[in-house]
Amino acid sequence: MYPIAAIAPDAPTVPAGQPGTLAVSLTPTLTNSTTLTLISSNPSVLLAPASVVVPANASTATFQVTGQAPGTAIVTAKLP
């Protein structure tokens, strides 16, 4: 079974110039730490870090995003 990554909340509102917190969850929980690549579909609207680490034996990790301008963006998490 391959792990599944999900990001929450599904539709956050992050005003321009303000930070927001998102969480990524892995199912199932992995016994080793896992680095996920994060991609914003529209970095001119929402900046996300390049990656986030889910610690060993944990199922979630949080990360900060920053609103850049009004609009819509989707953050995607990719497993290595």
All heavy atoms as a GROMACS GRO file, in nm:
protein
  547
    1MET      N    1   0.084  -0.118   0.000
    1MET     CA    2   0.000   0.000   0.000
    1MET      C    3   0.089   0.125   0.000
    1MET      O    4   0.179   0.138   0.081
    1MET     CB    5  -0.090  -0.001   0.124
    1MET     CG    6  -0.166   0.126   0.144
    1MET     SD    7  -0.258   0.123   0.299
    1MET     CE    8  -0.413   0.174   0.239
    2TYR      N    9   0.063   0.214  -0.092
    2TYR     CA   10   0.138   0.339  -0.099
    2TYR      C   11   0.074   0.442  -0.006
    2TYR      O   12  -0.049   0.448   0.006
    2TYR     CB   13   0.138   0.394  -0.241
    2TYR     CG   14   0.219   0.308  -0.335
    2TYR    CD1   15   0.157   0.220  -0.422
    2TYR    CD2   16   0.358   0.315  -0.334
    2TYR    CE1   17   0.232   0.141  -0.507
    2TYR    CE2   18   0.432   0.236  -0.419
    2TYR     CZ   19   0.368   0.148  -0.505
    2TYR     OH   20   0.443   0.071  -0.589
    3PRO      N   21   0.156   0.525   0.060
    3PRO     CA   22   0.098   0.629   0.147
    3PRO      C   23   0.020   0.732   0.065
    3PRO      O   24   0.051   0.758  -0.050
    3PRO     CB   25   0.220   0.694   0.212
    3PRO     CG   26   0.337   0.614   0.173
    3PRO     CD   27   0.299   0.524   0.060
    4ILE      N   28  -0.079   0.789   0.127
    4ILE     CA   29  -0.160   0.894   0.068
    4ILE      C   30  -0.137   1.022   0.147
    4ILE      O   31  -0.143   1.019   0.271
    4ILE     CB   32  -0.309   0.856   0.069
    4ILE    CG1   33  -0.331   0.731  -0.015
    4ILE    CG2   34  -0.395   0.972   0.019
    4ILE    CD1   35  -0.469   0.672  -0.003
    5ALA      N   36  -0.112   1.132   0.079
    5ALA     CA   37  -0.093   1.262   0.144
    5ALA      C   38  -0.217   1.348   0.120
    5ALA      O   39  -0.268   1.354   0.008
    5ALA     CB   40   0.030   1.332   0.089
    6ALA      N   41  -0.263   1.413   0.225
    6ALA     CA   42  -0.378   1.504   0.215
    6ALA      C   43  -0.344   1.633   0.288
    6ALA      O   44  -0.275   1.631   0.391
    6ALA     CB   45  -0.501   1.441   0.276
    7ILE      N   46  -0.393   1.746   0.237
    7ILE     CA   47  -0.369   1.876   0.299
    7ILE      C   48  -0.500   1.931   0.352
    7ILE      O   49  -0.604   1.921   0.288
    7ILE     CB   50  -0.306   1.973   0.198
    7ILE    CG1   51  -0.166   1.923   0.158
    7ILE    CG2   52  -0.298   2.115   0.254
    7ILE    CD1   53  -0.095   2.009   0.056
    8ALA      N   54  -0.493   1.990   0.472
    8ALA     CA   55  -0.611   2.052   0.535
    8ALA      C   56  -0.573   2.189   0.589
    8ALA      O   57  -0.457   2.211   0.620
    8ALA     CB   58  -0.662   1.962   0.647
    9PRO      N   59  -0.664   2.282   0.604
    9PRO     CA   60  -0.804   2.272   0.562
    9PRO      C   61  -0.816   2.274   0.410
    9PRO      O   62  -0.724   2.316   0.339
    9PRO     CB   63  -0.870   2.394   0.625
    9PRO     CG   64  -0.759   2.492   0.643
    9PRO     CD   65  -0.634   2.411   0.665
   10ASP      N   66  -0.930   2.230   0.362
   10ASP     CA   67  -0.952   2.218   0.217
   10ASP      C   68  -0.953   2.352   0.145
   10ASP      O   69  -0.905   2.364   0.034
   10ASP     CB   70  -1.084   2.146   0.189
   10ASP     CG   71  -1.076   1.999   0.222
   10ASP    OD1   72  -0.965   1.944   0.222
   10ASP    OD2   73  -1.182   1.940   0.249
   11ALA      N   74  -1.012   2.453   0.205
   11ALA     CA   75  -1.025   2.583   0.137
   11ALA      C   76  -0.999   2.697   0.234
   11ALA      O   77  -1.089   2.772   0.271
   11ALA     CB   78  -1.164   2.596   0.076
   12PRO      N   79  -0.873   2.714   0.277
   12PRO     CA   80  -0.844   2.823   0.370
   12PRO      C   81  -0.847   2.958   0.300
   12PRO      O   82  -0.826   2.967   0.179
   12PRO     CB   83  -0.703   2.791   0.419
   12PRO     CG   84  -0.641   2.722   0.301
   12PRO     CD   85  -0.754   2.641   0.240
   13THR      N   86  -0.870   3.062   0.377
   13THR     CA   87  -0.859   3.198   0.327
   13THR      C   88  -0.735   3.259   0.392
   13THR      O   89  -0.725   3.264   0.514
   13THR     CB   90  -0.983   3.281   0.364
   13THR    OG1   91  -1.097   3.221   0.302
   13THR    CG2   92  -0.970   3.425   0.317
   14VAL      N   93  -0.640   3.299   0.309
   14VAL     CA   94  -0.516   3.360   0.358
   14VAL      C   95  -0.504   3.497   0.290
   14VAL      O   96  -0.474   3.505   0.171
   14VAL     CB   97  -0.393   3.273   0.326
   14VAL    CG1   98  -0.267   3.337   0.383
   14VAL    CG2   99  -0.411   3.131   0.381
   15PRO      N  100  -0.528   3.605   0.364
   15PRO     CA  101  -0.521   3.739   0.304
   15PRO      C  102  -0.380   3.773   0.256
   15PRO      O  103  -0.280   3.724   0.310
   15PRO     CB  104  -0.563   3.832   0.419
   15PRO     CG  105  -0.635   3.744   0.516
   15PRO     CD  106  -0.572   3.609   0.503
   16ALA      N  107  -0.371   3.859   0.157
   16ALA     CA  108  -0.242   3.904   0.105
   16ALA      C  109  -0.156   3.962   0.216
   16ALA      O  110  -0.204   4.038   0.300
   16ALA     CB  111  -0.262   4.007  -0.005
   17GLY      N  112  -0.031   3.920   0.220
   17GLY     CA  113   0.063   3.968   0.320
   17GLY      C  114   0.052   3.900   0.455
   17GLY      O  115   0.126   3.932   0.547
   18GLN      N  116  -0.040   3.806   0.468
   18GLN     CA  117  -0.062   3.739   0.596
   18GLN      C  118  -0.020   3.592   0.588
   18GLN      O  119  -0.028   3.529   0.483
   18GLN     CB  120  -0.210   3.746   0.634
   18GLN     CG  121  -0.262   3.886   0.654
   18GLN     CD  122  -0.192   3.955   0.770
   18GLN    OE1  123  -0.181   3.901   0.879
   18GLN    NE2  124  -0.144   4.075   0.745
   19PRO      N  125   0.022   3.536   0.703
   19PRO     CA  126   0.056   3.394   0.706
   19PRO      C  127  -0.068   3.309   0.733
   19PRO      O  128  -0.169   3.358   0.785
   19PRO     CB  129   0.154   3.384   0.823
   19PRO     CG  130   0.107   3.492   0.916
   19PRO     CD  131   0.058   3.603   0.827
   20GLY      N  132  -0.059   3.185   0.697
   20GLY     CA  133  -0.162   3.087   0.729
   20GLY      C  134  -0.094   2.955   0.758
   20GLY      O  135   0.021   2.932   0.718
   21THR      N  136  -0.163   2.868   0.828
   21THR     CA  137  -0.107   2.738   0.863
   21THR      C  138  -0.190   2.629   0.798
   21THR      O  139  -0.312   2.628   0.808
   21THR     CB  140  -0.106   2.717   1.015
   21THR    OG1  141  -0.028   2.821   1.076
   21THR    CG2  142  -0.046   2.582   1.052
   22LEU      N  143  -0.122   2.540   0.728
   22LEU     CA  144  -0.184   2.422   0.670
   22LEU      C  145  -0.121   2.298   0.732
   22LEU      O  146  -0.012   2.306   0.791
   22LEU     CB  147  -0.166   2.418   0.518
   22LEU     CG  148  -0.223   2.534   0.438
   22LEU    CD1  149  -0.194   2.515   0.290
   22LEU    CD2  150  -0.372   2.548   0.461
   23ALA      N  151  -0.187   2.186   0.721
   23ALA     CA  152  -0.134   2.060   0.773
   23ALA      C  153  -0.140   1.955   0.664
   23ALA      O  154  -0.235   1.950   0.585
   23ALA     CB  155  -0.215   2.013   0.893
   24VAL      N  156  -0.038   1.873   0.659
   24VAL     CA  157  -0.036   1.760   0.567
   24VAL      C  158  -0.045   1.633   0.651
   24VAL      O  159   0.016   1.623   0.756
   24VAL     CB  160   0.089   1.761   0.476
   24VAL    CG1  161   0.217   1.748   0.556
   24VAL    CG2  162   0.081   1.654   0.370
   25SER      N  163  -0.126   1.539   0.605
   25SER     CA  164  -0.143   1.411   0.675
   25SER      C  165  -0.104   1.297   0.582
   25SER      O  166  -0.134   1.300   0.463
   25SER     CB  167  -0.290   1.392   0.716
   25SER     OG  168  -0.331   1.494   0.801
   26LEU      N  169  -0.039   1.197   0.640
   26LEU     CA  170  -0.002   1.076   0.566
   26LEU      C  171  -0.083   0.959   0.619
   26LEU      O  172  -0.098   0.941   0.740
   26LEU     CB  173   0.146   1.044   0.584
   26LEU     CG  174   0.246   1.126   0.508
   26LEU    CD1  175   0.388   1.081   0.542
   26LEU    CD2  176   0.224   1.114   0.359
   27THR      N  177  -0.134   0.878   0.528
   27THR     CA  178  -0.203   0.755   0.564
   27THR      C  179  -0.146   0.644   0.480
   27THR      O  180  -0.146   0.656   0.357
   27THR     CB  181  -0.354   0.768   0.535
   27THR    OG1  182  -0.404   0.884   0.600
   27THR    CG2  183  -0.430   0.647   0.582
   28PRO      N  184  -0.092   0.538   0.539
   28PRO     CA  185  -0.076   0.514   0.682
   28PRO      C  186   0.044   0.589   0.738
   28PRO      O  187   0.124   0.645   0.663
   28PRO     CB  188  -0.050   0.363   0.687
   28PRO     CG  189   0.021   0.333   0.558
   28PRO     CD  190  -0.040   0.429   0.458
   29THR      N  191   0.056   0.590   0.871
   29THR     CA  192   0.172   0.649   0.938
   29THR      C  193   0.296   0.567   0.901
   29THR      O  194   0.292   0.444   0.900
   29THR     CB  195   0.151   0.645   1.091
   29THR    OG1  196   0.035   0.721   1.121
   29THR    CG2  197   0.270   0.701   1.166
   30LEU      N  198   0.406   0.637   0.870
   30LEU     CA  199   0.529   0.569   0.829
   30LEU      C  200   0.629   0.564   0.944
   30LEU      O  201   0.631   0.651   1.030
   30LEU     CB  202   0.590   0.641   0.710
   30LEU     CG  203   0.500   0.651   0.586
   30LEU    CD1  204   0.570   0.731   0.476
   30LEU    CD2  205   0.463   0.513   0.536
   31THR      N  206   0.714   0.461   0.945
   31THR     CA  207   0.810   0.444   1.054
   31THR      C  208   0.937   0.526   1.034
   31THR      O  209   1.021   0.531   1.123
   31THR     CB  210   0.848   0.296   1.070
   31THR    OG1  211   0.898   0.247   0.945
   31THR    CG2  212   0.726   0.214   1.112
   32ASN      N  213   0.954   0.587   0.917
   32ASN     CA  214   1.069   0.675   0.895
   32ASN      C  215   1.018   0.815   0.861
   32ASN      O  216   0.905   0.833   0.816
   32ASN     CB  217   1.158   0.621   0.783
   32ASN     CG  218   1.082   0.601   0.654
   32ASN    OD1  219   0.961   0.577   0.655
   32ASN    ND2  220   1.151   0.607   0.542
   33SER      N  221   1.103   0.916   0.885
   33SER     CA  222   1.062   1.053   0.850
   33SER      C  223   1.050   1.063   0.698
   33SER      O  224   1.124   0.997   0.624
   33SER     CB  225   1.159   1.156   0.906
   33SER     OG  226   1.284   1.140   0.845
   34THR      N  227   0.956   1.143   0.653
   34THR     CA  228   0.927   1.153   0.511
   34THR      C  229   0.920   1.300   0.470
   34THR      O  230   0.846   1.377   0.531
   34THR     CB  231   0.792   1.084   0.479
   34THR    OG1  232   0.798   0.949   0.525
   34THR    CG2  233   0.763   1.086   0.331
   35THR      N  234   0.998   1.336   0.370
   35THR     CA  235   0.994   1.472   0.317
   35THR      C  236   0.898   1.476   0.200
   35THR      O  237   0.912   1.397   0.105
   35THR     CB  238   1.134   1.517   0.272
   35THR    OG1  239   1.222   1.512   0.385
   35THR    CG2  240   1.131   1.658   0.217
   36LEU      N  241   0.802   1.565   0.208
   36LEU     CA  242   0.706   1.584   0.100
   36LEU      C  243   0.737   1.713   0.027
   36LEU      O  244   0.765   1.815   0.090
   36LEU     CB  245   0.564   1.592   0.156
   36LEU     CG  246   0.515   1.470   0.234
   36LEU    CD1  247   0.383   1.501   0.302
   36LEU    CD2  248   0.500   1.352   0.141
   37THR      N  249   0.733   1.711  -0.105
   37THR     CA  250   0.749   1.831  -0.186
   37THR      C  251   0.616   1.904  -0.189
   37THR      O  252   0.512   1.842  -0.210
   37THR     CB  253   0.793   1.793  -0.328
   37THR    OG1  254   0.916   1.722  -0.320
   37THR    CG2  255   0.810   1.916  -0.416
   38LEU      N  256   0.618   2.035  -0.166
   38LEU     CA  257   0.497   2.116  -0.171
   38LEU      C  258   0.502   2.206  -0.293
   38LEU      O  259   0.605   2.266  -0.323
   38LEU     CB  260   0.485   2.202  -0.044
   38LEU     CG  261   0.477   2.125   0.088
   38LEU    CD1  262   0.483   2.222   0.204
   38LEU    CD2  263   0.350   2.041   0.093
   39ILE      N  264   0.388   2.216  -0.362
   39ILE     CA  265   0.380   2.297  -0.483
   39ILE      C  266   0.254   2.383  -0.476
   39ILE      O  267   0.145   2.330  -0.456
   39ILE     CB  268   0.375   2.208  -0.608
   39ILE    CG1  269   0.500   2.119  -0.614
   39ILE    CG2  270   0.362   2.292  -0.735
   39ILE    CD1  271   0.487   2.003  -0.709
   40SER      N  272   0.271   2.514  -0.492
   40SER     CA  273   0.157   2.604  -0.503
   40SER      C  274   0.123   2.618  -0.651
   40SER      O  275   0.212   2.644  -0.733
   40SER     CB  276   0.190   2.742  -0.445
   40SER     OG  277   0.085   2.833  -0.473
   41SER      N  278  -0.004   2.601  -0.684
   41SER     CA  279  -0.045   2.613  -0.824
   41SER      C  280  -0.036   2.757  -0.874
   41SER      O  281  -0.032   2.780  -0.995
   41SER     CB  282  -0.189   2.564  -0.840
   41SER     OG  283  -0.278   2.649  -0.771
   42ASN      N  284  -0.031   2.852  -0.781
   42ASN     CA  285  -0.026   2.993  -0.820
   42ASN      C  286   0.055   3.071  -0.715
   42ASN      O  287  -0.001   3.135  -0.627
   42ASN     CB  288  -0.168   3.049  -0.831
   42ASN     CG  289  -0.172   3.182  -0.902
   42ASN    OD1  290  -0.069   3.247  -0.919
   42ASN    ND2  291  -0.290   3.223  -0.941
   43PRO      N  292   0.189   3.066  -0.724
   43PRO     CA  293   0.273   3.133  -0.624
   43PRO      C  294   0.254   3.284  -0.618
   43PRO      O  295   0.288   3.346  -0.518
   43PRO     CB  296   0.416   3.099  -0.666
   43PRO     CG  297   0.406   2.993  -0.768
   43PRO     CD  298   0.266   2.993  -0.822
   44SER      N  299   0.195   3.345  -0.720
   44SER     CA  300   0.169   3.488  -0.713
   44SER      C  301   0.050   3.518  -0.621
   44SER      O  302   0.031   3.632  -0.580
   44SER     CB  303   0.145   3.547  -0.852
   44SER     OG  304   0.028   3.492  -0.910
   45VAL      N  305  -0.026   3.415  -0.587
   45VAL     CA  306  -0.139   3.428  -0.494
   45VAL      C  307  -0.105   3.372  -0.357
   45VAL      O  308  -0.139   3.429  -0.254
   45VAL     CB  309  -0.265   3.357  -0.552
   45VAL    CG1  310  -0.376   3.349  -0.449
   45VAL    CG2  311  -0.312   3.429  -0.676
   46LEU      N  312  -0.036   3.257  -0.354
   46LEU     CA  313  -0.005   3.189  -0.228
   46LEU      C  314   0.133   3.125  -0.236
   46LEU      O  315   0.159   3.043  -0.325
   46LEU     CB  316  -0.110   3.081  -0.198
   46LEU     CG  317  -0.096   3.013  -0.062
   46LEU    CD1  318  -0.142   3.108   0.049
   46LEU    CD2  319  -0.178   2.886  -0.058
   47LEU      N  320   0.221   3.164  -0.144
   47LEU     CA  321   0.354   3.104  -0.137
   47LEU      C  322   0.352   2.990  -0.035
   47LEU      O  323   0.298   3.006   0.075
   47LEU     CB  324   0.458   3.205  -0.092
   47LEU     CG  325   0.503   3.309  -0.193
   47LEU    CD1  326   0.607   3.402  -0.130
   47LEU    CD2  327   0.563   3.241  -0.315
   48ALA      N  328   0.411   2.878  -0.072
   48ALA     CA  329   0.426   2.763   0.016
   48ALA      C  330   0.574   2.728   0.021
   48ALA      O  331   0.647   2.753  -0.076
   48ALA     CB  332   0.345   2.644  -0.035
   49PRO      N  333   0.620   2.667   0.131
   49PRO     CA  334   0.760   2.624   0.134
   49PRO      C  335   0.783   2.513   0.031
   49PRO      O  336   0.687   2.450  -0.016
   49PRO     CB  337   0.779   2.573   0.277
   49PRO     CG  338   0.642   2.538   0.324
   49PRO     CD  339   0.548   2.632   0.252
   50ALA      N  340   0.908   2.487  -0.002
   50ALA     CA  341   0.940   2.386  -0.102
   50ALA      C  342   0.909   2.245  -0.052
   50ALA      O  343   0.879   2.156  -0.132
   50ALA     CB  344   1.087   2.396  -0.141
   51SER      N  345   0.916   2.225   0.081
   51SER     CA  346   0.892   2.092   0.135
   51SER      C  347   0.854   2.100   0.282
   51SER      O  348   0.867   2.204   0.345
   51SER     CB  349   1.017   2.005   0.120
   51SER     OG  350   1.125   2.060   0.195
   52VAL      N  351   0.805   1.988   0.333
   52VAL     CA  352   0.773   1.973   0.474
   52VAL      C  353   0.811   1.830   0.513
   52VAL      O  354   0.800   1.739   0.431
   52VAL     CB  355   0.624   2.003   0.504
   52VAL    CG1  356   0.531   1.903   0.436
   52VAL    CG2  357   0.596   2.006   0.653
   53VAL      N  358   0.856   1.812   0.637
   53VAL     CA  359   0.895   1.680   0.685
   53VAL      C  360   0.790   1.629   0.783
   53VAL      O  361   0.757   1.697   0.881
   53VAL     CB  362   1.033   1.683   0.754
   53VAL    CG1  363   1.068   1.547   0.813
   53VAL    CG2  364   1.140   1.728   0.656
   54VAL      N  365   0.739   1.510   0.756
   54VAL     CA  366   0.653   1.440   0.851
   54VAL      C  367   0.745   1.349   0.930
   54VAL      O  368   0.810   1.261   0.872
   54VAL     CB  369   0.542   1.359   0.780
   54VAL    CG1  370   0.456   1.286   0.882
   54VAL    CG2  371   0.457   1.449   0.692
   55PRO      N  372   0.755   1.371   1.063
   55PRO     CA  373   0.848   1.291   1.143
   55PRO      C  374   0.813   1.142   1.144
   55PRO      O  375   0.698   1.103   1.118
   55PRO     CB  376   0.833   1.349   1.284
   55PRO     CG  377   0.772   1.484   1.265
   55PRO     CD  378   0.686   1.472   1.142
   56ALA      N  379   0.912   1.061   1.175
   56ALA     CA  380   0.891   0.917   1.188
   56ALA      C  381   0.781   0.890   1.289
   56ALA      O  382   0.771   0.957   1.392
   56ALA     CB  383   1.020   0.848   1.232
   57ASN      N  384   0.697   0.794   1.259
   57ASN     CA  385   0.587   0.750   1.346
   57ASN      C  386   0.484   0.860   1.374
   57ASN      O  387   0.408   0.850   1.469
   57ASN     CB  388   0.640   0.692   1.478
   57ASN     CG  389   0.730   0.574   1.452
   57ASN    OD1  390   0.693   0.482   1.380
   57ASN    ND2  391   0.850   0.578   1.507
   58ALA      N  392   0.481   0.961   1.291
   58ALA     CA  393   0.379   1.067   1.301
   58ALA      C  394   0.295   1.063   1.174
   58ALA      O  395   0.340   1.016   1.070
   58ALA     CB  396   0.444   1.204   1.318
   59SER      N  397   0.175   1.112   1.185
   59SER     CA  398   0.089   1.112   1.067
   59SER      C  399   0.068   1.252   1.009
   59SER      O  400   0.018   1.264   0.898
   59SER     CB  401  -0.046   1.048   1.099
   59SER     OG  402  -0.111   1.121   1.201
   60THR      N  403   0.107   1.358   1.083
   60THR     CA  404   0.084   1.493   1.033
   60THR      C  405   0.204   1.584   1.058
   60THR      O  406   0.286   1.559   1.146
   60THR     CB  407  -0.039   1.559   1.099
   60THR    OG1  408  -0.016   1.569   1.239
   60THR    CG2  409  -0.165   1.481   1.073
   61ALA      N  410   0.209   1.690   0.979
   61ALA     CA  411   0.306   1.798   0.999
   61ALA      C  412   0.238   1.927   0.951
   61ALA      O  413   0.158   1.924   0.857
   61ALA     CB  414   0.434   1.774   0.920
   62THR      N  415   0.268   2.038   1.017
   62THR     CA  416   0.212   2.166   0.975
   62THR      C  417   0.318   2.248   0.904
   62THR      O  418   0.438   2.226   0.921
   62THR     CB  419   0.158   2.247   1.096
   62THR    OG1  420   0.264   2.270   1.187
   62THR    CG2  421   0.044   2.172   1.166
   63PHE      N  422   0.272   2.342   0.822
   63PHE     CA  423   0.363   2.432   0.752
   63PHE      C  424   0.293   2.565   0.730
   63PHE      O  425   0.170   2.573   0.728
   63PHE     CB  426   0.413   2.372   0.620
   63PHE     CG  427   0.305   2.336   0.521
   63PHE    CD1  428   0.269   2.425   0.422
   63PHE    CD2  429   0.241   2.214   0.527
   63PHE    CE1  430   0.170   2.393   0.330
   63PHE    CE2  431   0.143   2.180   0.436
   63PHE     CZ  432   0.107   2.270   0.337
   64GLN      N  433   0.374   2.670   0.715
   64GLN     CA  434   0.322   2.805   0.696
   64GLN      C  435   0.316   2.839   0.547
   64GLN      O  436   0.406   2.804   0.470
   64GLN     CB  437   0.413   2.907   0.765
   64GLN     CG  438   0.417   2.895   0.916
   64GLN     CD  439   0.286   2.941   0.977
   64GLN    OE1  440   0.239   3.050   0.949
   64GLN    NE2  441   0.228   2.858   1.061
   65VAL      N  442   0.209   2.906   0.509
   65VAL     CA  443   0.196   2.963   0.375
   65VAL      C  444   0.178   3.113   0.392
   65VAL      O  445   0.145   3.160   0.500
   65VAL     CB  446   0.077   2.901   0.298
   65VAL    CG1  447   0.102   2.755   0.269
   65VAL    CG2  448  -0.054   2.920   0.372
   66THR      N  449   0.198   3.188   0.284
   66THR     CA  450   0.181   3.333   0.289
   66THR      C  451   0.097   3.379   0.171
   66THR      O  452   0.129   3.348   0.056
   66THR     CB  453   0.318   3.405   0.285
   66THR    OG1  454   0.398   3.356   0.392
   66THR    CG2  455   0.301   3.555   0.301
   67GLY      N  456  -0.009   3.453   0.202
   67GLY     CA  457  -0.092   3.511   0.097
   67GLY      C  458  -0.015   3.621   0.026
   67GLY      O  459   0.053   3.701   0.090
   68GLN      N  460  -0.025   3.627  -0.107
   68GLN     CA  461   0.046   3.726  -0.187
   68GLN      C  462  -0.048   3.826  -0.254
   68GLN      O  463  -0.014   3.943  -0.267
   68GLN     CB  464   0.129   3.656  -0.295
   68GLN     CG  465   0.236   3.564  -0.241
   68GLN     CD  466   0.339   3.639  -0.159
   68GLN    OE1  467   0.404   3.730  -0.207
   68GLN    NE2  468   0.353   3.603  -0.033
   69ALA      N  469  -0.164   3.777  -0.297
   69ALA     CA  470  -0.258   3.862  -0.371
   69ALA      C  471  -0.393   3.791  -0.373
   69ALA      O  472  -0.399   3.670  -0.351
   69ALA     CB  473  -0.209   3.885  -0.513
   70PRO      N  474  -0.500   3.865  -0.400
   70PRO     CA  475  -0.631   3.798  -0.412
   70PRO      C  476  -0.629   3.696  -0.526
   70PRO      O  477  -0.561   3.716  -0.627
   70PRO     CB  478  -0.726   3.912  -0.444
   70PRO     CG  479  -0.658   4.035  -0.392
   70PRO     CD  480  -0.512   4.009  -0.412
   71GLY      N  481  -0.700   3.587  -0.508
   71GLY     CA  482  -0.707   3.484  -0.612
   71GLY      C  483  -0.718   3.347  -0.549
   71GLY      O  484  -0.740   3.332  -0.429
   72THR      N  485  -0.701   3.247  -0.631
   72THR     CA  486  -0.713   3.108  -0.588
   72THR      C  487  -0.584   3.033  -0.618
   72THR      O  488  -0.524   3.052  -0.724
   72THR     CB  489  -0.829   3.039  -0.664
   72THR    OG1  490  -0.948   3.111  -0.638
   72THR    CG2  491  -0.847   2.895  -0.620
   73ALA      N  492  -0.544   2.949  -0.523
   73ALA     CA  493  -0.426   2.863  -0.543
   73ALA      C  494  -0.451   2.731  -0.472
   73ALA      O  495  -0.521   2.725  -0.371
   73ALA     CB  496  -0.301   2.930  -0.487
   74ILE      N  497  -0.395   2.627  -0.525
   74ILE     CA  498  -0.404   2.493  -0.467
   74ILE      C  499  -0.264   2.449  -0.429
   74ILE      O  500  -0.171   2.460  -0.510
   74ILE     CB  501  -0.465   2.393  -0.566
   74ILE    CG1  502  -0.610   2.435  -0.599
   74ILE    CG2  503  -0.461   2.250  -0.511
   74ILE    CD1  504  -0.671   2.359  -0.714
   75VAL      N  505  -0.248   2.400  -0.305
   75VAL     CA  506  -0.119   2.345  -0.262
   75VAL      C  507  -0.126   2.194  -0.274
   75VAL      O  508  -0.219   2.131  -0.222
   75VAL     CB  509  -0.084   2.387  -0.118
   75VAL    CG1  510   0.047   2.323  -0.074
   75VAL    CG2  511  -0.077   2.539  -0.107
   76THR      N  512  -0.028   2.138  -0.342
   76THR     CA  513  -0.020   1.993  -0.363
   76THR      C  514   0.102   1.940  -0.290
   76THR      O  515   0.208   2.002  -0.292
   76THR     CB  516  -0.007   1.962  -0.514
   76THR    OG1  517  -0.116   2.022  -0.582
   76THR    CG2  518  -0.007   1.813  -0.539
   77ALA      N  519   0.087   1.823  -0.226
   77ALA     CA  520   0.199   1.754  -0.161
   77ALA      C  521   0.233   1.630  -0.241
   77ALA      O  522   0.143   1.552  -0.275
   77ALA     CB  523   0.162   1.717  -0.018
   78LYS      N  524   0.362   1.613  -0.271
   78LYS     CA  525   0.407   1.497  -0.346
   78LYS      C  526   0.503   1.415  -0.262
   78LYS      O  527   0.595   1.470  -0.202
   78LYS     CB  528   0.476   1.539  -0.476
   78LYS     CG  529   0.384   1.593  -0.581
   78LYS     CD  530   0.462   1.613  -0.710
   78LYS     CE  531   0.369   1.647  -0.822
   78LYS     NZ  532   0.440   1.650  -0.951
   79LEU      N  533   0.483   1.285  -0.264
   79LEU     CA  534   0.576   1.193  -0.199
   79LEU      C  535   0.698   1.173  -0.288
   79LEU      O  536   0.686   1.185  -0.411
   79LEU     CB  537   0.508   1.060  -0.172
   79LEU     CG  538   0.402   1.065  -0.064
   79LEU    CD1  539   0.304   0.950  -0.079
   79LEU    CD2  540   0.467   1.061   0.072
   80PRO      N  541   0.811   1.141  -0.226
   80PRO     CA  542   0.932   1.119  -0.309
   80PRO      C  543   0.915   0.998  -0.401
   80PRO      O  544   0.835   0.914  -0.382
   80PRO     CB  545   1.041   1.096  -0.208
   80PRO     CG  546   0.977   1.076  -0.077
   80PRO     CD  547   0.836   1.123  -0.088
   0.00000   0.00000   0.00000
